[in-house]
Amino acid sequence: MGLRLPVAAAKGRAKLLPDNNTYEINGRTYRVEDTGTVFPVPGPGLVAMDRIEYAALKEIVRKKGDLSKSQQLQRDPKFVNNPDKVVKAKQVYDGTYK
């Protein structure tokens, strides 16, 4: 993103959208929660993932895409009981998720 959103907003480089809690900068959209937490809004090039999917993606990245090398993916109940989440993470890693 170059500049962090608060800095970009303060310098007038981020556009505040009509809902008054969403900014657009460099073609990306970010929402600000009441707590001040900033998070990207899903859109082109951004896949929404839950905690298990993201944990699986991080493990897949660590193992350079080879699921067979990951004991965690094969034994951890959060992955074993949610194989669809591992599949989604692998598709994201491979760039084939639609």
C-alpha positions, 0 to 999 in steps of 0.5 A, spaced: 500 500 500 505 504 500 503 509 506 499 506 511 492 508 511 491 513 517 497 516 514 495 516 507 488 519 510 491 524 514 495 527 508 489 527 504 491 521 499 485 516 501 478 517 499 473 517 504 467 513 502 459 516 503 458 511 509 464 515 513 468 508 515 470 506 508 477 509 505 479 507 498 487 508 496 491 505 491 485 501 488 483 498 494 478 499 499 479 499 507 473 499 512 475 502 519 471 499 525 469 503 531 475 500 535 479 503 530 481 496 527 482 497 519 481 491 515 481 490 507 474 489 504 474 483 500 474 484 492 478 483 486 485 480 488 483 479 495 480 472 498 476 472 505 478 467 509 476 464 516 482 463 521 482 455 520 483 457 512 488 462 514 492 457 518 492 452 513 494 457 508 500 459 513 502 452 514 502 450 506 506 456 505 511 453 510 511 447 506 512 450 500 505 447 497 507 440 499 501 438 504 504 431 505 510 434 508 505 437 514 504 433 520 499 439 522 495 438 516 494 431 517 493 430 524 491 437 527 483 436 528 482 443 526 484 441 519 482 434 519 475 435 521 475 441 516 478 438 509 474 443 505 478 449 509 485 446 507 482 445 500 480 452 499 487 454 502 491 450 497 487 453 492 489 460 494 496 458 494 496 455 487 492 461 485 486 457 482 481 459 487 475 462 484 
